[in-house]
Amino acid sequence: MPTALPVIQPAVCCAPLVREPLGAADAEDLARVMKALADPARLRLLSIVAGSEGEEACVCDLIEPVGLAQPTVSHHLRILTEAGFLSRSKRGTWAYYALVPGSLERIADVLRP
Amino acid sequence: MPTALPVIQPAVCCAPLVREPLGAADAEDLARVMKALADPARLRLLSIVAGSEGEEACVCDLIEPVGLAQPTVSHHLRILTEAGFLSRSKRGTWAYYALVPGSLERIADVLRP
């Protein structure tokens, strides 16, 4: 049976940055989500998953393109999942990751005026 | 005479993340810029500067709202300036920071489909 980690919706917290001063708690939330994006390997993994057919990719297909060991890839995928950008389901031997719809747009909306 | 740090345009590098796999060099560039945003104090400073009248703020007016010492505030402002989000000009005793037009939108564009 497929299992999935719970998905945290990222940064639903915040009005656009330029519209009103960000409060302390919202800034903490948003920075936590931004940290998940602030890594080159994670950005590449996210773009590969997002561009995959069906917007889903097997972890087995992500190792070679980024040139990192599987435990490292799995570590980065976990951070992206915990930050709410990816969902994970296990089928047979492998874990499959999909982009959470709207997750990147929500961050984009905070950065736009 | 006012002096200004050179402005680096952030993340002009990258096509939208979901459109094509991000290359290694682009991912490094984008992660560097994201790191500047991945801090609660910097996000708050950016939102205060962006929301200030004339989209410019004196460093002297930024210390109290974020509750940090002036050297810490100046350190964060420098990181935001080096990442291309703020421009800095010195007039008399104080430095003034302004949002670089389009800098946040460029990041938003990379995150959007």
Backbone of each chain as ProteinMPNN parsed JSONL, in Angstrom:
{"seq_chain_A": "MPTALPVIQPAVCCAPLVREPLGAADAEDLARVMKALADPARLRLLSIVAGSEGEEACVCDLIEPVGLAQPTVSHHLRILTEAGFLSRSKRGTWAYYALVPGSLERIADVLRP", "coords_chain_A": {"N_chain_A": [[0.856, -1.207, 0.0], [0.564, 2.258, -0.838], [2.493, 4.726, 0.83], [2.521, 7.96, 2.282], [4.225, 10.949, 3.185], [3.123, 13.437, 5.529], [1.981, 16.526, 4.2], [3.211, 19.748, 4.458], [1.848, 22.858, 4.054], [3.579, 25.309, 2.365], [4.47, 28.532, 3.497], [1.92, 29.793, 3.454], [1.476, 31.774, 4.951], [2.008, 34.527, 4.419], [1.55, 37.917, 3.473], [2.273, 39.743, 0.405], [5.696, 40.658, 0.392], [6.431, 43.338, -0.156], [4.206, 44.723, 0.418], [3.373, 44.924, 3.123], [5.045, 45.299, 6.303], [6.757, 42.443, 7.306], [5.851, 40.269, 9.901], [7.443, 38.947, 12.914], [6.978, 36.177, 13.414], [5.9, 35.234, 10.993], [8.074, 35.778, 9.359], [9.942, 33.948, 10.292], [8.697, 31.535, 9.537], [8.631, 31.827, 6.729], [11.35, 32.072, 6.121], [12.253, 29.558, 6.828], [11.088, 27.962, 4.867], [12.257, 29.105, 2.607], [14.885, 28.375, 3.07], [14.865, 25.707, 2.402], [14.856, 25.913, -0.312], [17.26, 27.075, -0.823], [19.574, 25.8, -1.868], [21.779, 24.341, -4.151], [21.632, 21.631, -5.091], [19.09, 20.863, -4.229], [17.464, 22.655, -5.618], [17.942, 21.795, -8.222], [16.969, 19.154, -8.111], [14.267, 19.658, -7.568], [13.535, 20.981, -9.927], [13.881, 18.964, -11.79], [12.047, 16.99, -10.93], [9.685, 18.485, -11.17], [9.604, 18.887, -13.896], [9.22, 16.375, -14.866], [7.545, 13.67, -16.568], [4.149, 13.547, -15.892], [4.681, 14.975, -13.679], [6.054, 13.618, -11.718], [8.634, 11.705, -10.193], [10.807, 8.901, -9.931], [12.974, 8.169, -7.241], [15.118, 6.713, -8.051], [15.648, 7.634, -10.585], [16.694, 10.094, -10.204], [19.184, 10.223, -9.203], [21.422, 9.952, -10.945], [21.258, 12.293, -12.712], [21.887, 14.465, -10.941], [24.272, 13.699, -9.908], [24.96, 12.765, -7.34], [25.305, 10.781, -4.323], [22.948, 8.19, -3.43], [21.925, 8.304, -0.685], [22.396, 11.012, -0.114], [20.862, 12.322, -2.043], [18.341, 11.412, -1.212], [18.203, 12.627, 1.283], [18.097, 15.37, 0.583], [15.686, 15.337, -0.819], [13.935, 14.729, 1.224], [14.041, 17.052, 2.773], [12.894, 18.881, 0.988], [10.38, 17.758, 0.86], [9.469, 17.945, 3.493], [9.31, 20.679, 3.658], [7.162, 21.154, 2.121], [7.163, 21.228, -0.65], [7.391, 18.945, -2.191], [5.615, 15.855, -2.642], [5.581, 12.521, -1.377], [5.519, 9.15, -2.318], [5.533, 5.667, -1.699], [6.198, 2.951, -3.726], [6.471, -0.333, -4.135], [9.878, -1.063, -4.355], [10.876, 1.512, -4.585], [10.839, 5.057, -3.861], [8.634, 7.596, -4.891], [8.484, 10.896, -6.089], [6.578, 13.879, -6.179], [5.738, 17.113, -7.449], [4.195, 19.387, -5.272], [1.163, 20.758, -6.067], [0.922, 24.218, -6.687], [2.713, 24.949, -4.708], [5.188, 26.228, -5.264], [4.246, 28.517, -6.488], [3.021, 29.825, -4.383], [5.152, 30.829, -2.926], [6.246, 32.481, -4.855], [4.197, 34.353, -5.017], [4.466, 35.719, -2.626], [6.783, 37.096, -3.045], [6.216, 38.817, -5.076], [5.051, 42.136, -5.971]], "CA_chain_A": [[0.0, 0.0, 0.0], [1.42, 3.436, -0.88], [2.52, 5.574, 2.019], [2.922, 9.324, 1.956], [4.493, 11.833, 4.322], [2.193, 14.569, 5.561], [2.457, 17.697, 3.461], [3.051, 21.047, 5.105], [1.693, 23.898, 3.043], [4.6, 26.293, 2.648], [4.332, 29.974, 3.408], [0.6, 30.357, 3.232], [1.445, 32.764, 6.024], [2.487, 35.91, 4.316], [1.193, 38.868, 2.423], [3.474, 40.121, -0.359], [6.754, 41.329, 1.16], [6.53, 44.781, -0.378], [2.935, 45.365, 0.756], [3.364, 45.296, 4.535], [6.184, 44.729, 7.017], [6.592, 41.045, 7.709], [5.988, 40.05, 11.341], [8.538, 38.055, 13.315], [6.617, 34.756, 13.271], [5.795, 34.968, 9.557], [9.434, 35.797, 8.808], [10.537, 32.65, 10.647], [8.069, 30.525, 8.669], [9.04, 32.02, 5.341], [12.783, 31.782, 6.027], [12.385, 28.095, 6.905], [10.73, 27.449, 3.542], [13.3, 29.587, 1.686], [16.103, 27.572, 3.3], [14.731, 24.468, 1.632], [15.163, 26.239, -1.718], [18.551, 27.759, -0.924], [20.629, 24.799, -2.041], [21.798, 24.022, -5.584], [21.163, 20.264, -5.37], [17.637, 20.808, -4.048], [16.84, 23.373, -6.744], [18.002, 20.931, -9.407], [16.031, 18.038, -7.913], [12.924, 20.213, -7.712], [13.249, 21.276, -11.335], [13.769, 17.687, -12.513], [10.755, 16.391, -10.57], [8.608, 19.322, -11.717], [9.579, 18.744, -15.343], [9.057, 14.968, -15.241], [6.231, 13.305, -17.081], [3.231, 13.364, -14.775], [5.238, 15.737, -12.553], [6.453, 12.658, -10.692], [9.878, 11.028, -10.546], [11.359, 7.889, -9.028], [14.276, 8.557, -6.702], [16.123, 5.99, -8.839], [15.956, 8.415, -11.789], [17.179, 11.42, -9.817], [20.555, 10.115, -8.702], [22.4, 10.198, -12.01], [21.309, 13.678, -13.206], [22.532, 15.422, -10.037], [25.621, 13.226, -9.62], [25.186, 12.627, -5.89], [24.981, 9.446, -3.811], [21.524, 8.061, -3.116], [21.534, 8.859, 0.624], [22.407, 12.478, -0.19], [19.67, 12.693, -2.804], [17.176, 11.164, -0.353], [18.239, 13.673, 2.313], [17.59, 16.614, -0.008], [14.267, 15.145, -1.145], [13.205, 14.791, 2.491], [13.933, 18.473, 3.15], [11.898, 19.489, 0.09], [9.068, 17.21, 1.224], [9.071, 18.535, 4.782], [9.003, 22.098, 3.421], [5.877, 21.235, 1.427], [7.286, 21.365, -2.108], [7.228, 17.639, -2.83], [4.941, 14.775, -1.916], [6.331, 11.285, -1.532], [4.778, 7.902, -2.126], [6.405, 4.518, -1.874], [5.571, 1.866, -4.478], [7.494, -1.373, -4.279], [11.202, -0.77, -3.801], [11.295, 2.904, -4.733], [9.994, 6.195, -3.499], [8.31, 8.495, -6.003], [8.261, 12.263, -5.609], [5.809, 14.736, -7.088], [5.615, 18.508, -7.049], [2.912, 19.745, -4.667], [0.619, 21.837, -6.895], [0.757, 25.521, -6.058], [3.68, 25.23, -3.634], [6.157, 27.241, -5.715], [3.492, 29.743, -6.767], [2.758, 30.531, -3.124], [6.359, 31.606, -2.595], [6.33, 33.545, -5.865], [3.201, 35.381, -4.675], [4.986, 36.524, -1.513], [7.871, 37.936, -3.563], [5.684, 39.791, -6.039], [4.394, 43.301, -5.376]], "C_chain_A": [[0.884, 1.246, 0.0], [1.364, 4.208, 0.433], [2.988, 6.954, 1.601], [3.204, 10.108, 3.231], [3.431, 12.925, 4.342], [2.812, 15.774, 4.871], [2.183, 18.965, 4.272], [2.886, 22.073, 3.995], [2.707, 25.005, 3.326], [4.09, 27.73, 2.53], [2.961, 30.442, 2.952], [0.439, 31.577, 4.137], [1.305, 34.193, 5.556], [1.871, 36.686, 3.168], [2.454, 39.199, 1.632], [4.418, 41.003, 0.464], [6.713, 42.848, 1.049], [5.262, 45.492, 0.09], [2.874, 45.797, 2.221], [4.552, 44.657, 5.241], [5.845, 43.333, 7.531], [6.779, 40.935, 9.225], [7.054, 39.007, 11.651], [8.201, 36.579, 13.062], [6.519, 34.368, 11.794], [7.183, 34.918, 8.917], [10.152, 34.488, 9.105], [10.011, 31.55, 9.726], [8.614, 30.613, 7.245], [10.526, 31.695, 5.156], [13.034, 30.271, 6.036], [12.101, 27.469, 5.535], [11.784, 27.862, 2.498], [14.587, 28.775, 1.832], [16.053, 26.264, 2.521], [15.101, 24.695, 0.162], [16.6, 26.738, -1.907], [19.718, 26.78, -1.016], [20.618, 24.346, -3.501], [21.288, 22.622, -5.909], [19.643, 20.193, -5.246], [16.914, 21.549, -5.167], [16.843, 22.505, -7.989], [17.018, 19.774, -9.294], [14.591, 18.501, -8.126], [12.585, 20.443, -9.18], [13.131, 19.989, -12.15], [12.423, 17.027, -12.219], [9.625, 17.156, -11.246], [8.479, 19.142, -13.222], [9.367, 17.314, -15.805], [7.644, 14.711, -15.759], [5.308, 12.993, -15.901], [3.674, 14.104, -13.536], [5.6, 14.824, -11.387], [7.732, 11.967, -11.144], [10.26, 10.026, -9.465], [12.702, 8.388, -8.528], [15.401, 7.896, -7.503], [16.526, 6.747, -10.098], [16.542, 9.788, -11.477], [18.654, 11.412, -9.449], [21.571, 10.513, -9.768], [22.425, 11.668, -12.452], [22.004, 14.655, -12.26], [23.915, 14.96, -9.588], [25.951, 13.143, -8.14], [24.798, 11.206, -5.468], [23.513, 9.387, -3.394], [21.143, 8.588, -1.738], [21.487, 10.387, 0.639], [21.173, 12.987, -0.93], [18.421, 12.526, -1.928], [17.069, 12.209, 0.755], [17.654, 14.985, 1.769], [16.095, 16.511, -0.326], [13.4, 15.22, 0.114], [13.006, 16.249, 2.923], [12.881, 19.184, 2.289], [10.485, 19.011, 0.423], [8.572, 17.847, 2.524], [8.712, 20.019, 4.635], [7.733, 22.278, 2.588], [5.963, 21.367, -0.08], [7.058, 20.049, -2.844], [6.334, 16.749, -1.978], [5.653, 13.476, -2.267], [5.378, 10.109, -1.405], [5.703, 6.741, -2.441], [5.615, 3.456, -2.631], [6.644, 0.83, -4.752], [8.781, -0.919, -3.633], [11.473, 0.723, -3.687], [10.285, 3.914, -4.212], [9.831, 7.08, -4.735], [7.953, 9.868, -5.435], [7.503, 13.067, -6.654], [5.797, 16.165, -6.542], [4.239, 18.74, -6.424], [2.343, 20.938, -5.438], [0.469, 23.131, -6.092], [1.833, 25.897, -5.055], [4.703, 26.293, -4.037], [5.463, 28.574, -5.982], [3.258, 30.535, -5.486], [3.958, 31.369, -2.704], [6.502, 32.77, -3.575], [5.378, 34.703, -5.508], [3.692, 36.29, -3.538], [6.059, 37.497, -2.014], [7.384, 39.01, -4.522], [5.046, 40.964, -5.323], [2.867, 43.102, -5.352]], "O_chain_A": [[1.856, 1.304, 0.753], [0.31, 4.32, 1.059], [3.772, 7.09, 0.662], [2.508, 9.95, 4.235], [2.898, 13.297, 3.297], [4.019, 16.003, 4.955], [1.058, 19.209, 4.709], [3.716, 22.14, 3.088], [2.699, 25.583, 4.413], [3.378, 28.083, 1.59], [2.849, 31.376, 2.158], [-0.561, 32.293, 4.099], [0.598, 34.992, 6.17], [1.7, 36.181, 2.058], [3.567, 38.974, 2.107], [3.999, 41.95, 1.13], [6.933, 43.558, 2.03], [5.231, 46.721, 0.156], [2.392, 46.886, 2.535], [5.02, 43.595, 4.831], [4.784, 43.097, 8.109], [7.756, 41.449, 9.77], [7.509, 38.281, 10.767], [9.034, 35.824, 12.559], [6.994, 33.305, 11.392], [7.43, 34.1, 8.03], [10.889, 33.977, 8.262], [10.778, 30.741, 9.204], [9.003, 29.611, 6.645], [10.911, 31.108, 4.145], [13.918, 29.775, 5.338], [12.802, 26.552, 5.107], [12.152, 27.075, 1.625], [15.289, 28.519, 0.853], [17.076, 25.777, 2.041], [15.592, 23.792, -0.515], [17.09, 26.811, -3.034], [20.721, 26.926, -0.318], [19.562, 24.003, -4.033], [20.583, 22.44, -6.902], [18.981, 19.543, -6.056], [15.855, 21.108, -5.614], [15.861, 22.476, -8.731], [16.318, 19.448, -10.252], [13.799, 17.823, -8.781], [11.478, 20.136, -9.624], [12.355, 19.935, -13.104], [11.738, 16.563, -13.131], [8.719, 16.557, -11.825], [7.38, 19.232, -13.769], [9.336, 17.054, -17.008], [6.695, 15.426, -15.436], [5.685, 12.237, -15.005], [3.121, 13.897, -12.456], [5.47, 15.201, -10.223], [7.903, 11.676, -12.328], [10.071, 10.257, -8.271], [13.481, 8.961, -9.289], [16.497, 8.446, -7.619], [17.618, 6.535, -10.626], [16.851, 10.556, -12.388], [19.296, 12.461, -9.391], [22.468, 11.317, -9.515], [23.507, 12.245, -12.559], [22.654, 15.591, -12.727], [24.653, 15.722, -8.964], [27.079, 13.415, -7.73], [24.055, 10.52, -6.171], [22.913, 10.405, -3.049], [20.122, 9.266, -1.618], [20.649, 10.985, 1.314], [20.528, 13.947, -0.51], [17.551, 13.396, -1.909], [15.969, 12.624, 1.119], [16.824, 15.622, 2.417], [15.339, 17.463, -0.132], [12.273, 15.714, 0.073], [11.927, 16.625, 3.382], [12.086, 19.98, 2.788], [9.517, 19.759, 0.285], [7.409, 18.237, 2.637], [7.904, 20.545, 5.401], [7.277, 23.401, 2.371], [4.945, 21.594, -0.735], [6.588, 20.039, -3.981], [6.298, 16.871, -0.754], [6.256, 13.357, -3.334], [4.538, 10.069, -0.506], [6.547, 6.822, -3.334], [4.505, 3.099, -2.237], [7.595, 1.074, -5.494], [8.781, -0.445, -2.497], [12.21, 1.158, -2.802], [9.082, 3.666, -4.136], [10.766, 7.278, -5.51], [7.227, 9.987, -4.447], [7.753, 12.95, -7.854], [5.839, 16.385, -5.332], [3.227, 18.331, -6.992], [2.954, 22.006, -5.467], [-0.04, 23.131, -4.971], [1.874, 27.037, -4.593], [5.044, 27.162, -3.234], [6.031, 29.636, -5.73], [3.292, 31.765, -5.495], [3.804, 32.478, -2.191], [6.833, 33.891, -3.187], [5.716, 35.874, -5.677], [3.371, 37.478, -3.498], [6.218, 38.589, -1.468], [8.075, 40.004, -4.749], [4.556, 40.822, -4.203], [2.137, 43.977, -4.888]]}, "seq_chain_B": "MPTALPVIQPAVCCAPLVREPLGAADAEDLARVMKALADPARLRLLSIVAGSEGEEACVCDLIEPVGLAQPTVSHHLRILTEAGFLSRSKRGTWAYYALVPGSLERIADVLRP", "coords_chain_B": {"N_chain_B": [[29.505, 63.467, -1.388], [27.253, 61.083, -2.744], [27.77, 57.597, -2.285], [27.666, 54.39, -3.798], [27.203, 50.881, -3.588], [28.191, 48.428, -6.03], [25.636, 46.907, -7.973], [24.471, 43.657, -8.161], [22.688, 41.884, -10.481], [20.181, 39.769, -9.503], [19.816, 36.32, -10.185], [19.2, 36.421, -12.969], [19.67, 34.413, -14.413], [17.956, 32.171, -14.871], [15.628, 29.967, -16.396], [12.089, 29.341, -15.805], [11.765, 27.11, -13.086], [10.12, 24.811, -13.322], [9.994, 24.435, -15.987], [12.303, 23.606, -17.385], [15.055, 21.341, -16.686], [17.253, 22.539, -14.246], [20.501, 23.722, -14.798], [23.821, 22.943, -13.471], [25.461, 25.217, -12.921], [23.664, 27.373, -13.042], [22.013, 26.597, -10.954], [23.707, 26.93, -8.769], [24.041, 29.727, -8.796], [21.386, 30.587, -8.389], [20.798, 29.427, -5.907], [22.548, 30.813, -4.267], [21.458, 33.377, -4.292], [18.952, 32.798, -3.214], [19.736, 32.067, -0.661], [20.301, 34.503, 0.482], [17.763, 35.373, 0.963], [16.855, 33.561, 2.788], [16.536, 33.997, 5.579], [15.172, 35.108, 8.594], [15.512, 37.735, 9.688], [16.548, 39.152, 7.53], [14.483, 38.918, 5.671], [12.526, 40.411, 6.985], [13.752, 42.95, 7.078], [13.956, 43.505, 4.353], [11.245, 43.645, 3.672], [10.461, 45.862, 5.152], [12.047, 47.93, 4.08], [11.133, 47.837, 1.43], [8.502, 48.59, 1.766], [8.707, 51.177, 2.591], [8.314, 54.767, 2.473], [8.9, 56.096, -0.682], [10.269, 53.852, -1.226], [12.666, 53.616, 0.146], [14.928, 53.457, 2.873], [16.438, 54.68, 5.849], [19.234, 53.302, 7.521], [19.197, 53.857, 10.162], [16.528, 53.849, 10.819], [15.822, 51.256, 10.747], [16.703, 49.67, 12.733], [15.306, 49.589, 15.206], [12.708, 48.431, 14.527], [13.355, 45.722, 13.896], [14.691, 44.884, 16.112], [17.421, 44.364, 16.566], [21.019, 44.679, 17.011], [22.896, 47.484, 15.694], [25.276, 46.766, 14.153], [24.63, 44.144, 13.436], [22.29, 44.483, 11.944], [23.367, 46.0, 9.839], [25.09, 44.12, 8.741], [23.254, 42.203, 7.741], [21.955, 43.821, 5.872], [24.009, 44.307, 4.1], [24.391, 41.76, 2.98], [21.969, 41.457, 1.621], [22.28, 43.511, -0.184], [24.55, 42.75, -1.628], [23.493, 40.53, -2.839], [21.867, 41.673, -4.645], [19.343, 42.667, -4.093], [18.96, 45.02, -2.683], [19.848, 48.492, -3.004], [22.432, 50.732, -2.023], [23.056, 53.854, -0.595], [25.127, 56.475, 0.636], [24.526, 59.162, 2.702], [25.599, 61.886, 4.298], [25.779, 61.083, 7.699], [24.478, 58.646, 7.628], [23.587, 55.493, 6.087], [21.489, 54.758, 3.334], [18.979, 52.604, 2.195], [17.551, 51.038, -0.641], [14.978, 49.263, -2.381], [15.905, 47.254, -5.092], [14.539, 47.759, -8.177], [12.474, 45.288, -9.605], [13.962, 43.137, -8.683], [12.961, 41.239, -6.824], [10.843, 40.276, -8.284], [12.135, 38.925, -10.329], [13.071, 36.611, -9.101], [10.626, 35.526, -8.354], [9.606, 34.97, -10.897], [11.17, 32.815, -11.675], [10.243, 30.853, -10.021], [7.663, 30.476, -10.786], [5.364, 28.592, -12.892]], "CA_chain_B": [[28.967, 62.842, -2.611], [26.742, 59.761, -2.409], [28.467, 56.433, -2.829], [26.773, 53.232, -3.896], [27.833, 49.606, -3.931], [27.707, 47.9, -7.313], [24.474, 46.028, -7.835], [24.479, 42.423, -8.951], [21.323, 41.488, -10.811], [20.036, 38.398, -9.033], [19.087, 35.237, -10.853], [18.753, 36.629, -14.332], [20.184, 33.209, -15.037], [17.287, 30.882, -14.958], [14.264, 29.764, -16.873], [11.265, 28.808, -14.718], [12.183, 25.807, -12.552], [9.304, 23.683, -13.761], [9.981, 24.338, -17.447], [13.411, 22.757, -17.828], [15.971, 21.034, -15.592], [18.209, 23.592, -13.944], [21.891, 23.288, -14.887], [24.59, 23.037, -12.226], [25.941, 26.582, -12.674], [22.48, 28.182, -12.732], [21.538, 26.205, -9.621], [24.609, 27.583, -7.798], [23.678, 31.152, -8.787], [20.063, 30.778, -7.802], [20.873, 29.069, -4.484], [23.251, 31.91, -3.6], [20.487, 34.459, -4.141], [17.933, 32.306, -2.272], [20.317, 32.094, 0.695], [20.142, 35.872, 0.996], [16.365, 35.509, 1.411], [16.51, 32.473, 3.707], [16.842, 34.43, 6.945], [14.019, 35.909, 9.029], [15.84, 39.162, 9.848], [16.701, 39.753, 6.198], [13.149, 39.042, 5.069], [11.836, 41.545, 7.622], [14.393, 44.192, 6.617], [13.559, 43.701, 2.955], [9.84, 44.07, 3.604], [10.36, 47.229, 5.697], [12.607, 48.844, 3.066], [10.246, 47.838, 0.258], [7.265, 49.277, 2.094], [8.976, 52.54, 3.062], [7.997, 55.841, 1.546], [9.96, 56.221, -1.672], [10.974, 52.549, -1.239], [14.022, 53.822, 0.661], [14.936, 53.599, 4.326], [17.703, 54.912, 6.542], [19.573, 52.204, 8.427], [18.831, 54.315, 11.514], [15.11, 53.55, 11.054], [15.593, 49.812, 10.598], [17.231, 48.966, 13.905], [14.265, 49.372, 16.219], [11.657, 47.472, 14.136], [13.771, 44.306, 13.92], [15.188, 44.575, 17.456], [18.785, 43.832, 16.521], [22.054, 45.711, 17.12], [23.194, 48.095, 14.392], [26.208, 45.989, 13.312], [23.924, 42.971, 12.898], [21.418, 44.989, 10.884], [24.224, 46.381, 8.705], [25.558, 42.861, 8.153], [22.163, 41.641, 6.932], [21.714, 44.719, 4.734], [25.101, 44.073, 3.142], [24.105, 40.506, 2.263], [20.873, 41.742, 0.68], [22.813, 44.394, -1.231], [25.434, 41.944, -2.477], [22.662, 39.603, -3.621], [21.179, 42.432, -5.69], [17.978, 43.066, -3.728], [18.945, 46.402, -2.195], [20.955, 49.391, -3.347], [22.845, 51.474, -0.83], [23.749, 55.123, -0.816], [25.501, 57.098, 1.91], [24.307, 60.612, 2.702], [25.95, 62.341, 5.639], [26.18, 60.043, 8.66], [23.754, 57.396, 7.52], [23.386, 54.799, 4.814], [20.09, 54.584, 2.942], [18.804, 51.4, 1.378], [16.343, 51.019, -1.47], [14.725, 48.017, -3.11], [16.273, 47.286, -6.514], [13.31, 47.433, -8.911], [12.454, 44.049, -10.375], [14.83, 42.08, -8.144], [12.141, 40.173, -6.245], [10.035, 39.703, -9.37], [12.946, 37.972, -11.106], [13.045, 35.332, -8.391], [9.251, 35.016, -8.477], [9.447, 34.424, -12.25], [11.831, 31.509, -11.742], [9.444, 29.892, -9.258], [6.352, 30.268, -11.423], [5.378, 27.718, -14.069]], "C_chain_B": [[28.458, 61.434, -2.283], [27.591, 58.656, -3.03], [27.499, 55.257, -2.839], [27.591, 51.991, -4.223], [27.366, 49.165, -5.308], [26.574, 46.906, -7.076], [24.631, 44.823, -8.753], [23.032, 42.08, -9.247], [21.139, 40.032, -10.391], [19.304, 37.519, -10.037], [18.47, 35.648, -12.185], [19.024, 35.354, -15.121], [19.134, 32.297, -15.62], [15.896, 30.964, -15.57], [13.434, 29.253, -15.697], [11.649, 27.373, -14.371], [11.417, 24.63, -13.141], [9.385, 23.475, -15.267], [11.109, 23.466, -17.98], [14.361, 22.496, -16.652], [17.032, 22.127, -15.464], [19.63, 23.023, -14.062], [22.652, 23.551, -13.592], [25.0, 24.472, -11.906], [24.778, 27.51, -12.31], [21.964, 27.877, -11.325], [22.392, 26.847, -8.529], [24.245, 29.064, -7.661], [22.369, 31.39, -8.037], [20.074, 30.464, -6.304], [21.546, 30.186, -3.676], [22.284, 33.073, -3.325], [19.389, 34.064, -3.139], [18.446, 32.347, -0.833], [20.181, 33.477, 1.314], [18.729, 36.078, 1.545], [16.012, 34.54, 2.537], [16.883, 32.809, 5.15], [15.725, 35.365, 7.412], [14.335, 37.4, 9.173], [15.953, 39.838, 8.485], [15.353, 39.911, 5.491], [12.399, 40.225, 5.667], [12.423, 42.874, 7.15], [13.968, 44.524, 5.19], [12.129, 44.217, 2.875], [9.671, 45.486, 4.154], [10.891, 48.241, 4.676], [11.635, 48.973, 1.893], [8.965, 48.616, 0.525], [7.465, 50.716, 2.555], [8.591, 53.565, 2.003], [9.178, 56.032, 0.591], [10.771, 54.941, -1.817], [12.43, 52.697, -0.808], [13.941, 54.001, 2.17], [16.349, 53.826, 4.829], [17.974, 53.726, 7.461], [19.176, 52.57, 9.857], [17.375, 54.012, 11.855], [14.806, 52.057, 10.996], [15.966, 49.034, 11.853], [16.125, 48.606, 14.886], [13.228, 48.334, 15.765], [12.089, 46.002, 14.2], [14.406, 43.905, 15.246], [16.566, 43.939, 17.474], [19.781, 44.996, 16.628], [22.416, 46.242, 15.73], [24.2, 47.293, 13.552], [25.552, 44.76, 12.677], [23.004, 43.382, 11.747], [22.244, 45.332, 9.645], [24.76, 45.152, 7.98], [24.479, 42.256, 7.243], [21.892, 42.506, 5.696], [22.792, 44.545, 3.667], [24.846, 42.805, 2.318], [22.994, 40.722, 1.223], [21.345, 42.621, -0.472], [23.694, 43.599, -2.188], [24.651, 40.956, -3.338], [21.811, 40.329, -4.659], [19.772, 42.871, -5.342], [17.885, 44.519, -3.27], [20.078, 47.191, -2.844], [21.215, 50.269, -2.125], [23.461, 52.795, -1.256], [23.996, 55.789, 0.53], [25.27, 58.598, 1.757], [24.543, 61.087, 4.123], [26.354, 61.154, 6.499], [25.634, 58.666, 8.294], [23.761, 56.802, 6.111], [21.885, 54.615, 4.59], [20.0, 53.407, 1.982], [17.49, 51.478, 0.614], [16.216, 49.666, -2.149], [15.155, 48.19, -4.557], [15.044, 46.862, -7.318], [13.458, 46.122, -9.7], [13.22, 42.885, -9.762], [14.026, 40.932, -7.54], [11.297, 39.487, -7.317], [10.836, 38.671, -10.161], [12.984, 36.605, -10.427], [11.661, 34.7, -8.503], [9.047, 34.358, -9.844], [10.079, 33.043, -12.389], [10.976, 30.444, -11.047], [8.088, 29.589, -9.904], [6.446, 29.309, -12.596], [5.456, 28.539, -15.354]], "O_chain_B": [[29.155, 60.669, -1.617], [28.066, 58.779, -4.159], [26.622, 55.153, -1.982], [28.534, 52.032, -5.014], [26.252, 49.496, -5.714], [26.573, 46.164, -6.094], [24.888, 44.954, -9.95], [22.224, 41.995, -8.322], [21.86, 39.155, -10.869], [18.314, 37.922, -10.648], [17.342, 35.264, -12.493], [18.676, 35.223, -16.294], [19.323, 31.711, -16.686], [15.116, 31.88, -15.308], [13.99, 28.784, -14.704], [11.834, 26.534, -15.253], [11.996, 23.581, -13.425], [8.906, 22.464, -15.78], [10.912, 22.682, -18.909], [14.468, 23.315, -15.739], [17.621, 22.568, -16.45], [19.929, 21.971, -13.496], [22.186, 24.291, -12.726], [24.903, 24.903, -10.757], [24.886, 28.327, -11.396], [21.535, 28.774, -10.599], [21.874, 27.26, -7.491], [24.153, 29.589, -6.551], [22.266, 32.266, -7.178], [19.428, 31.161, -5.521], [21.155, 30.465, -2.542], [22.305, 33.668, -2.247], [18.954, 34.88, -2.326], [17.689, 32.625, 0.097], [19.971, 33.61, 2.519], [18.523, 36.86, 2.473], [14.968, 34.69, 3.173], [17.478, 31.991, 5.852], [15.372, 36.309, 6.706], [13.509, 38.24, 8.816], [15.503, 40.971, 8.312], [15.112, 40.904, 4.804], [11.716, 40.958, 4.952], [11.683, 43.813, 6.856], [13.662, 45.672, 4.867], [11.836, 45.125, 2.098], [8.821, 46.234, 3.671], [10.269, 49.276, 4.436], [11.352, 50.076, 1.424], [8.406, 49.23, -0.384], [6.495, 51.402, 2.875], [8.548, 53.271, 0.808], [10.326, 56.118, 1.028], [11.827, 54.935, -2.449], [13.314, 52.008, -1.316], [13.007, 54.616, 2.684], [17.316, 53.258, 4.322], [17.06, 53.206, 8.101], [18.858, 51.695, 10.663], [17.016, 53.925, 13.029], [13.66, 51.646, 11.176], [15.586, 47.874, 12.009], [16.022, 47.466, 15.337], [12.894, 47.437, 16.539], [11.278, 45.133, 14.521], [14.637, 42.72, 15.487], [16.846, 43.072, 18.303], [19.433, 46.148, 16.368], [22.265, 45.547, 14.726], [23.998, 47.151, 12.346], [25.866, 44.382, 11.549], [22.947, 42.716, 10.713], [21.859, 44.989, 8.527], [24.87, 45.144, 6.754], [24.763, 41.85, 6.116], [21.633, 41.987, 4.611], [22.511, 44.628, 2.471], [25.061, 42.79, 1.106], [23.076, 40.23, 0.097], [20.866, 42.492, -1.599], [23.6, 43.752, -3.406], [25.088, 40.589, -4.429], [21.118, 39.696, -5.456], [19.064, 43.396, -6.202], [16.855, 45.168, -3.448], [21.123, 46.639, -3.187], [20.325, 50.509, -1.309], [24.286, 52.844, -2.169], [23.182, 55.682, 1.448], [25.751, 59.223, 0.812], [23.795, 60.745, 5.039], [27.165, 60.324, 6.089], [26.246, 57.645, 8.607], [23.915, 57.499, 5.109], [21.123, 54.356, 5.521], [20.829, 53.241, 1.087], [16.465, 51.916, 1.137], [17.212, 49.01, -2.452], [14.8, 49.187, -5.186], [14.557, 45.742, -7.165], [14.464, 45.902, -10.375], [13.141, 41.763, -10.263], [14.379, 39.768, -7.729], [11.066, 38.279, -7.265], [10.289, 37.664, -10.609], [12.935, 35.571, -11.093], [11.534, 33.495, -8.72], [8.396, 33.319, -9.945], [9.58, 32.2, -13.134], [10.987, 29.278, -11.44], [7.454, 28.577, -9.604], [7.495, 29.216, -13.234], [5.478, 27.974, -16.448]]}, "name": "protein", "num_of_chains": 2, "seq": "MPTALPVIQPAVCCAPLVREPLGAADAEDLARVMKALADPARLRLLSIVAGSEGEEACVCDLIEPVGLAQPTVSHHLRILTEAGFLSRSKRGTWAYYALVPGSLERIADVLRPMPTALPVIQPAVCCAPLVREPLGAADAEDLARVMKALADPARLRLLSIVAGSEGEEACVCDLIEPVGLAQPTVSHHLRILTEAGFLSRSKRGTWAYYALVPGSLERIADVLRP"}
